[in-house]
Amino acid sequence: MDTLRTRAEIEKISRFLETDVERLAFLATLPAPDVRRFREQVTAALFDGQPEMLDRIAKATKLVPTSIASTISQKALGSKLAARVAGRLEPARAADIIEKLPIGFTAESCAHLDPRKVRDVVERLPEDLVVKIGVVLAKRGDYVTMGRFVGHLSDGALTRILEQVPDDVVLRVGFYMDMPERLDHIVGLMDDAKLAAVIQAAADGLWAEALAVAAEVGPERRAEIARLTARQDAEQLDALVHAVHAGHLWEALLPLVALLGDEDRKTVAVLPALQAPEVLADVVRAVVATGLWAQFLPLVEVLPEKSRQVVAEAAGALGDVDLERMAESVQAQDLWEAVIPLVELMDDAAKERVFALPAFQDHDGGADEV
């Protein structure tokens, strides 16, 4: 999942810096936790090094009624500067001023508020206002800003926002959430029809976002997401496989496939996209790199015979290092019973290479089973 988490962090940084994502491409090779720490350092640099003028404005704001302060924010400061000043105020005072601002101005200002001050301010705002702000942000397509806020919202506000925003917004905002640990709870607020509609929305080019959300929820909800996804029509599932192949996201998809029941797994196994040799070979390389054999082999068992042959040939063609890594992973997870049928499909040269591996030699039965 590092690929998706890193991508989300980079896009959030680009919003902070008001620069193109392409200029931050050098961050793509870093682990997601490192990129997140860098984003936090960027946040500190942007908001902690503000000029003293902001503190003077904030102090002056305390001396006038909130209605006048809100007028000054709109007419004299503008949304960006007003948000920076709000970050210098006591949260209660900032909330009082925000209540008197037009919703559109407030939503625009939210993008410039110090993320570290979000919780203290949001907790002091009326639920009706929070819901209106959330809906306006969704209409503006400002999913990054919503991602900073939603983790701090009450169940009442979340439920009302979920009822009023398009289904794709749930995926887009979930992808950018600063508190992904809250996703399981948020998904739990949806009924079955809403969750199914959200998964359906992934078919409109949002499979990466859907996979990112699924990876953050608990086992029970992840299994339900996997089941509902497998019930999409074949064309949509094919698009999912192609998206995963193009984005090298097998590490995100295979754990979901492993959660499927037998019938749903068989449905996935016969997808046209999973019959393509280049796709199956890509899956094998990804499984070798991630060690996800326990998640992959249940799918292999129900693949059509021709596809199983392709998988066996791809595994047999691995370089010595990767082949040894495969055998060590299979040994560590005690998966020989599922792997032996693949070895049987390899040509003689590949079989000999497998037989010669130390991990295979250590396996009870060894070559006698093949």
Kinemage of the C-alpha trace (Angstrom):
@kinemage 1
@onewidth
@group {chain A} dominant
@subgroup {mainchain}
@vectorlist {calphas} color= white
{ca met a 1} P 0.000 0.000 0.000
{ca asp a 2} L 2.994 2.335 0.174
{ca thr a 3} L 2.459 3.355 -3.459
{ca leu a 4} L -1.035 4.691 -2.784
{ca arg a 5} L -0.193 6.273 0.560
{ca thr a 6} L 2.860 7.976 -0.910
{ca arg a 7} L 0.813 9.288 -3.813
{ca ala a 8} L -1.769 10.759 -1.454
{ca glu a 9} L 0.912 12.436 0.667
{ca ile a 10} L 2.607 13.945 -2.383
{ca glu a 11} L -0.671 15.361 -3.647
{ca lys a 12} L -1.372 16.875 -0.240
{ca ile a 13} L 2.062 18.502 -0.185
{ca ser a 14} L 1.484 19.920 -3.660
{ca arg a 15} L -1.670 21.600 -2.385
{ca phe a 16} L 0.186 23.100 0.574
{ca leu a 17} L 2.929 24.450 -1.645
{ca glu a 18} L 0.532 25.420 -4.445
{ca thr a 19} L 2.758 23.678 -6.958
{ca asp a 20} L 2.357 20.953 -9.559
{ca val a 21} L 2.534 17.334 -8.434
{ca glu a 22} L 5.122 16.673 -11.130
{ca arg a 23} L 7.614 18.918 -9.334
{ca leu a 24} L 7.435 16.568 -6.345
{ca ala a 25} L 7.919 13.379 -8.342
{ca phe a 26} L 11.286 12.812 -6.639
{ca leu a 27} L 9.363 11.887 -3.476
{ca ala a 28} L 7.605 8.938 -5.141
{ca thr a 29} L 10.393 6.484 -4.341
{ca leu a 30} L 10.272 7.186 -0.596
{ca pro a 31} L 8.250 5.164 1.942
{ca ala a 32} L 4.892 6.738 2.794
{ca pro a 33} L 5.779 7.392 6.472
{ca asp a 34} L 8.821 9.412 5.372
{ca val a 35} L 6.747 11.480 2.956
{ca arg a 36} L 4.152 12.073 5.663
{ca arg a 37} L 6.863 13.318 8.036
{ca phe a 38} L 8.101 15.620 5.298
{ca arg a 39} L 4.554 16.964 4.869
{ca glu a 40} L 4.408 17.659 8.595
{ca gln a 41} L 7.724 19.500 8.366
{ca val a 42} L 6.369 21.519 5.437
{ca thr a 43} L 3.303 22.386 7.537
{ca ala a 44} L 5.461 23.555 10.422
{ca ala a 45} L 7.672 25.619 8.123
{ca leu a 46} L 4.662 27.314 6.518
{ca phe a 47} L 2.708 28.110 9.652
{ca asp a 48} L 5.328 28.509 12.380
{ca gly a 49} L 7.391 31.024 10.460
{ca gln a 50} L 4.562 33.513 9.895
{ca pro a 51} L 5.375 37.232 10.104
{ca glu a 52} L 4.664 39.090 13.353
{ca met a 53} L 2.078 41.116 11.482
{ca leu a 54} L -0.352 38.187 11.758
{ca asp a 55} L -0.042 38.176 15.538
{ca arg a 56} L -0.724 41.921 15.609
{ca ile a 57} L -3.813 41.457 13.446
{ca ala a 58} L -4.983 38.598 15.660
{ca lys a 59} L -4.568 40.734 18.798
{ca ala a 60} L -6.470 43.601 17.183
{ca thr a 61} L -9.252 41.206 16.179
{ca lys a 62} L -9.822 40.357 19.841
{ca leu a 63} L -10.692 43.991 20.576
{ca val a 64} L -13.714 44.245 18.261
{ca pro a 65} L -17.064 42.399 18.179
{ca thr a 66} L -17.113 39.176 16.194
{ca ser a 67} L -19.470 40.667 13.593
{ca ile a 68} L -16.927 43.399 12.845
{ca ala a 69} L -14.067 40.887 12.899
{ca ser a 70} L -15.889 38.757 10.341
{ca thr a 71} L -16.419 41.794 8.097
{ca ile a 72} L -12.727 42.668 8.329
{ca ser a 73} L -11.858 39.076 7.429
{ca gln a 74} L -13.923 39.254 4.248
{ca lys a 75} L -13.293 42.803 3.094
{ca ala a 76} L -9.748 43.484 4.226
{ca leu a 77} L -7.956 40.179 4.624
{ca gly a 78} L -9.366 37.718 2.093
{ca ser a 79} L -9.722 33.979 2.587
{ca lys a 80} L -6.027 33.030 2.753
{ca leu a 81} L -4.888 35.752 5.152
{ca ala a 82} L -8.049 35.366 7.244
{ca ala a 83} L -7.290 31.665 7.686
{ca arg a 84} L -3.715 32.424 8.749
{ca val a 85} L -4.993 34.922 11.311
{ca ala a 86} L -7.599 32.422 12.555
{ca gly a 87} L -4.741 30.039 13.293
{ca arg a 88} L -3.307 32.636 15.662
{ca leu a 89} L -6.550 33.068 17.616
{ca glu a 90} L -7.912 31.073 20.501
{ca pro a 91} L -10.050 28.278 18.959
{ca ala a 92} L -13.237 29.536 20.624
{ca arg a 93} L -12.721 33.056 19.230
{ca ala a 94} L -11.925 31.690 15.766
{ca ala a 95} L -15.094 29.578 15.854
{ca asp a 96} L -17.205 32.589 16.878
{ca ile a 97} L -15.925 34.580 13.899
{ca ile a 98} L -16.365 31.664 11.480
{ca glu a 99} L -20.026 31.331 12.465
{ca lys a 100} L -20.668 34.833 11.108
{ca leu a 101} L -18.888 34.370 7.805
{ca pro a 102} L -20.602 33.341 4.544
{ca ile a 103} L -20.322 29.596 3.918
{ca gly a 104} L -18.506 30.066 0.627
{ca phe a 105} L -15.854 32.291 2.187
{ca thr a 106} L -15.409 29.869 5.091
{ca ala a 107} L -15.016 26.882 2.766
{ca glu a 108} L -12.408 28.737 0.738
{ca ser a 109} L -10.560 29.728 3.908
{ca cys a 110} L -10.492 26.144 5.209
{ca ala a 111} L -7.890 25.219 2.611
{ca his a 112} L -5.471 27.718 4.196
{ca leu a 113} L -6.069 26.935 7.873
{ca asp a 114} L -3.226 25.409 9.858
{ca pro a 115} L -4.094 21.647 9.868
{ca arg a 116} L -2.865 21.394 13.443
{ca lys a 117} L -5.616 23.789 14.552
{ca val a 118} L -8.464 22.057 12.721
{ca arg a 119} L -9.676 19.830 15.538
{ca asp a 120} L -9.901 22.567 18.175
{ca val a 121} L -11.851 24.836 15.820
{ca val a 122} L -14.180 22.201 14.344
{ca glu a 123} L -15.203 20.909 17.771
{ca arg a 124} L -16.536 24.370 18.625
{ca leu a 125} L -18.645 24.852 15.492
{ca pro a 126} L -22.378 23.993 15.338
{ca glu a 127} L -23.135 20.752 13.539
{ca asp a 128} L -25.350 22.485 10.968
{ca leu a 129} L -22.501 24.781 9.997
{ca val a 130} L -19.988 21.925 9.791
{ca val a 131} L -22.332 20.013 7.479
{ca lys a 132} L -22.822 23.030 5.210
{ca ile a 133} L -19.078 23.600 4.997
{ca gly a 134} L -18.497 19.934 4.139
{ca val a 135} L -21.103 19.979 1.374
{ca val a 136} L -19.663 23.168 -0.134
{ca leu a 137} L -16.133 21.747 -0.065
{ca ala a 138} L -17.431 18.656 -1.866
{ca lys a 139} L -19.085 20.803 -4.532
{ca arg a 140} L -15.830 22.696 -4.966
{ca gly a 141} L -13.966 19.412 -5.399
{ca asp a 142} L -11.646 20.312 -2.516
{ca tyr a 143} L -11.149 16.750 -1.323
{ca val a 144} L -7.737 17.383 0.224
{ca thr a 145} L -9.190 19.967 2.599
{ca met a 146} L -12.108 17.683 3.421
{ca gly a 147} L -9.572 14.964 4.190
{ca arg a 148} L -8.101 17.172 6.921
{ca phe a 149} L -11.481 17.773 8.538
{ca val a 150} L -13.578 14.613 8.369
{ca gly a 151} L -11.556 12.693 10.922
{ca his a 152} L -12.614 15.243 13.538
{ca leu a 153} L -16.358 15.313 12.775
{ca ser a 154} L -19.127 13.878 14.925
{ca asp a 155} L -21.173 10.903 13.750
{ca gly a 156} L -24.160 13.187 13.284
{ca ala a 157} L -22.261 15.534 10.982
{ca leu a 158} L -20.667 12.660 9.072
{ca thr a 159} L -23.994 10.916 8.506
{ca arg a 160} L -25.618 14.072 7.203
{ca ile a 161} L -22.689 14.847 4.902
{ca leu a 162} L -22.715 11.287 3.549
{ca glu a 163} L -26.382 11.736 2.682
{ca gln a 164} L -25.741 14.926 0.730
{ca val a 165} L -22.559 14.340 -1.243
{ca pro a 166} L -22.086 12.180 -4.375
{ca asp a 167} L -20.852 8.632 -3.795
{ca asp a 168} L -17.484 9.236 -5.465
{ca val a 169} L -16.689 11.939 -2.884
{ca val a 170} L -16.420 9.264 -0.181
{ca leu a 171} L -13.603 7.582 -2.094
{ca arg a 172} L -11.839 10.800 -3.032
{ca val a 173} L -11.905 12.167 0.524
{ca gly a 174} L -11.032 8.797 2.076
{ca phe a 175} L -7.934 8.695 -0.103
{ca tyr a 176} L -6.686 11.988 1.375
{ca met a 177} L -7.732 11.529 4.998
{ca asp a 178} L -5.171 12.710 7.526
{ca met a 179} L -6.694 10.263 10.022
{ca pro a 180} L -7.153 7.053 7.984
{ca glu a 181} L -7.645 5.128 11.217
{ca arg a 182} L -11.123 6.691 11.320
{ca leu a 183} L -12.162 5.190 7.988
{ca asp a 184} L -13.437 1.935 9.466
{ca his a 185} L -15.811 3.870 11.706
{ca ile a 186} L -16.939 6.163 8.883
{ca val a 187} L -17.619 3.242 6.540
{ca gly a 188} L -19.597 1.672 9.367
{ca leu a 189} L -21.985 4.646 9.287
{ca met a 190} L -23.106 3.663 5.775
{ca asp a 191} L -25.926 1.214 5.156
{ca asp a 192} L -25.464 -1.609 2.641
{ca ala a 193} L -27.038 0.377 -0.205
{ca lys a 194} L -24.746 3.374 0.350
{ca leu a 195} L -21.613 1.216 0.572
{ca ala a 196} L -22.584 -0.616 -2.625
{ca ala a 197} L -23.149 2.733 -4.372
{ca val a 198} L -19.745 3.989 -3.238
{ca ile a 199} L -18.064 0.865 -4.630
{ca gln a 200} L -20.014 1.307 -7.854
{ca ala a 201} L -18.593 4.840 -8.081
{ca ala a 202} L -15.084 3.365 -8.163
{ca ala a 203} L -15.807 2.147 -11.671
{ca asp a 204} L -15.482 5.752 -12.865
{ca gly a 205} L -11.700 5.699 -12.692
{ca leu a 206} L -11.408 5.609 -8.891
{ca trp a 207} L -10.204 2.064 -8.289
{ca ala a 208} L -6.939 3.266 -6.730
{ca glu a 209} L -8.870 5.402 -4.264
{ca ala a 210} L -11.192 2.499 -3.468
{ca leu a 211} L -8.259 0.163 -2.819
{ca ala a 212} L -6.676 2.751 -0.535
{ca val a 213} L -9.870 3.032 1.506
{ca ala a 214} L -10.315 -0.752 1.676
{ca ala a 215} L -6.784 -1.154 3.009
{ca glu a 216} L -7.508 1.125 5.981
{ca val a 217} L -10.723 -0.441 7.269
{ca gly a 218} L -10.978 -3.412 9.613
{ca pro a 219} L -11.182 -7.071 8.506
{ca glu a 220} L -14.979 -7.307 8.644
{ca arg a 221} L -15.630 -4.246 6.500
{ca arg a 222} L -12.757 -5.137 4.172
{ca ala a 223} L -14.351 -8.520 3.511
{ca glu a 224} L -17.673 -6.831 2.779
{ca ile a 225} L -15.990 -4.401 0.379
{ca ala a 226} L -14.292 -7.334 -1.357
{ca arg a 227} L -17.601 -9.185 -1.700
{ca leu a 228} L -19.488 -6.172 -3.066
{ca thr a 229} L -16.661 -5.412 -5.489
{ca ala a 230} L -16.674 -8.976 -6.827
{ca arg a 231} L -20.398 -8.580 -7.580
{ca gln a 232} L -19.736 -5.786 -10.091
{ca asp a 233} L -20.193 -6.703 -13.734
{ca ala a 234} L -17.321 -8.261 -15.666
{ca glu a 235} L -16.539 -5.085 -17.616
{ca gln a 236} L -16.037 -3.102 -14.421
{ca leu a 237} L -13.936 -5.827 -12.828
{ca asp a 238} L -11.826 -6.008 -15.969
{ca ala a 239} L -11.250 -2.261 -15.656
{ca leu a 240} L -10.174 -2.835 -12.050
{ca val a 241} L -7.615 -5.465 -13.073
{ca his a 242} L -6.245 -3.222 -15.840
{ca ala a 243} L -5.991 -0.283 -13.416
{ca val a 244} L -4.129 -2.430 -10.896
{ca his a 245} L -1.819 -3.756 -13.612
{ca ala a 246} L -1.069 -0.250 -14.916
{ca gly a 247} L -0.463 1.148 -11.433
{ca his a 248} L 1.421 -1.886 -10.050
{ca leu a 249} L -1.130 -2.152 -7.244
{ca trp a 250} L -1.345 -5.925 -6.828
{ca glu a 251} L -0.259 -5.581 -3.220
{ca ala a 252} L -3.515 -3.683 -2.610
{ca leu a 253} L -5.813 -5.988 -4.601
{ca leu a 254} L -4.628 -9.516 -3.780
{ca pro a 255} L -5.484 -9.348 -0.053
{ca leu a 256} L -9.060 -8.459 -1.056
{ca val a 257} L -9.300 -11.361 -3.506
{ca ala a 258} L -8.098 -13.693 -0.755
{ca leu a 259} L -11.125 -12.690 1.338
{ca leu a 260} L -13.639 -13.816 -1.274
{ca gly a 261} L -15.775 -16.901 -1.031
{ca asp a 262} L -15.287 -19.721 -3.527
{ca glu a 263} L -17.935 -18.578 -5.999
{ca asp a 264} L -16.825 -14.956 -6.035
{ca arg a 265} L -13.198 -16.034 -6.432
{ca lys a 266} L -14.164 -18.178 -9.415
{ca thr a 267} L -15.920 -15.169 -10.951
{ca val a 268} L -12.721 -13.141 -10.685
{ca ala a 269} L -10.563 -15.997 -11.987
{ca val a 270} L -12.286 -16.103 -15.383
{ca leu a 271} L -12.095 -12.365 -16.070
{ca pro a 272} L -10.664 -11.717 -19.558
{ca ala a 273} L -8.048 -9.351 -18.093
{ca leu a 274} L -6.665 -12.184 -15.953
{ca gln a 275} L -6.145 -14.373 -18.994
{ca ala a 276} L -3.569 -12.018 -20.503
{ca pro a 277} L -0.047 -13.504 -20.147
{ca glu a 278} L 1.546 -10.094 -19.499
{ca val a 279} L -0.913 -9.411 -16.670
{ca leu a 280} L -0.386 -12.806 -15.036
{ca ala a 281} L 3.386 -12.472 -15.332
{ca asp a 282} L 3.136 -9.051 -13.669
{ca val a 283} L 1.131 -10.583 -10.824
{ca val a 284} L 3.802 -13.245 -10.283
{ca arg a 285} L 6.554 -10.607 -10.124
{ca ala a 286} L 4.510 -8.581 -7.646
{ca val a 287} L 3.837 -11.624 -5.467
{ca val a 288} L 7.535 -12.499 -5.430
{ca ala a 289} L 8.385 -8.944 -4.376
{ca thr a 290} L 5.750 -8.773 -1.633
{ca gly a 291} L 5.611 -12.390 -0.455
{ca leu a 292} L 1.821 -12.453 -0.896
{ca trp a 293} L 1.720 -16.128 -1.895
{ca ala a 294} L -0.913 -16.978 0.696
{ca gln a 295} L -3.173 -14.342 -0.870
{ca phe a 296} L -2.389 -15.292 -4.478
{ca leu a 297} L -2.485 -19.081 -4.454
{ca pro a 298} L -6.217 -19.431 -3.659
{ca leu a 299} L -6.866 -17.492 -6.859
{ca val a 300} L -4.382 -19.603 -8.831
{ca glu a 301} L -6.223 -22.762 -7.790
{ca val a 302} L -9.387 -21.639 -9.602
{ca leu a 303} L -7.778 -20.054 -12.663
{ca pro a 304} L -8.509 -21.760 -15.996
{ca glu a 305} L -5.917 -24.390 -16.907
{ca lys a 306} L -4.325 -22.202 -19.582
{ca ser a 307} L -3.882 -19.347 -17.093
{ca arg a 308} L -2.386 -21.661 -14.472
{ca gln a 309} L 0.118 -22.754 -17.111
{ca val a 310} L 1.059 -19.117 -17.744
{ca val a 311} L 1.561 -18.560 -14.007
{ca ala a 312} L 3.729 -21.684 -13.763
{ca glu a 313} L 5.856 -20.601 -16.719
{ca ala a 314} L 6.247 -17.092 -15.285
{ca ala a 315} L 7.344 -18.523 -11.942
{ca gly a 316} L 9.721 -20.971 -13.629
{ca ala a 317} L 11.285 -18.139 -15.648
{ca leu a 318} L 12.169 -16.090 -12.577
{ca gly a 319} L 15.817 -15.256 -12.025
{ca asp a 320} L 17.757 -17.244 -9.459
{ca val a 321} L 17.375 -14.635 -6.716
{ca asp a 322} L 13.621 -14.243 -7.240
{ca leu a 323} L 13.077 -17.980 -7.537
{ca glu a 324} L 14.888 -18.543 -4.253
{ca arg a 325} L 12.886 -15.741 -2.652
{ca met a 326} L 9.693 -17.408 -3.841
{ca ala a 327} L 10.706 -20.760 -2.372
{ca glu a 328} L 11.726 -19.206 0.950
{ca ser a 329} L 8.400 -17.371 1.211
{ca val a 330} L 6.450 -20.529 0.399
{ca gln a 331} L 8.498 -22.456 2.943
{ca ala a 332} L 7.962 -19.819 5.645
{ca gln a 333} L 4.194 -19.833 5.074
{ca asp a 334} L 3.980 -23.629 4.622
{ca leu a 335} L 2.299 -23.337 1.226
{ca trp a 336} L 3.977 -26.241 -0.551
{ca glu a 337} L 0.712 -28.141 -0.927
{ca ala a 338} L -0.670 -25.307 -3.045
{ca val a 339} L 2.591 -24.667 -4.915
{ca ile a 340} L 3.429 -28.241 -5.929
{ca pro a 341} L 0.683 -28.302 -8.640
{ca leu a 342} L 2.337 -25.215 -10.186
{ca val a 343} L 5.726 -26.887 -10.175
{ca glu a 344} L 4.172 -29.874 -11.971
{ca leu a 345} L 3.195 -27.516 -14.836
{ca met a 346} L 6.744 -26.210 -15.314
{ca asp a 347} L 9.078 -27.528 -17.975
{ca asp a 348} L 11.876 -29.883 -16.969
{ca ala a 349} L 14.534 -27.184 -16.777
{ca ala a 350} L 12.425 -25.053 -14.435
{ca lys a 351} L 11.611 -28.074 -12.281
{ca glu a 352} L 15.283 -28.888 -11.891
{ca arg a 353} L 15.986 -25.321 -10.752
{ca val a 354} L 13.185 -25.559 -8.174
{ca phe a 355} L 14.360 -28.986 -6.953
{ca ala a 356} L 17.847 -27.600 -6.403
{ca leu a 357} L 16.690 -24.800 -4.128
{ca pro a 358} L 17.624 -25.216 -0.431
{ca ala a 359} L 14.074 -24.358 0.649
{ca phe a 360} L 12.695 -27.099 -1.579
{ca gln a 361} L 15.247 -29.590 -0.331
{ca asp a 362} L 14.196 -28.799 3.240
{ca his a 363} L 10.559 -29.495 2.412
{ca asp a 364} L 9.509 -32.964 3.539
{ca gly a 365} L 8.849 -35.120 0.556
{ca gly a 366} L 10.816 -32.860 -1.779
{ca ala a 367} L 10.959 -33.974 -5.382
{ca asp a 368} L 9.206 -37.225 -4.578
{ca glu a 369} L 5.913 -35.350 -4.475
{ca val a 370} L 6.308 -34.012 -8.008
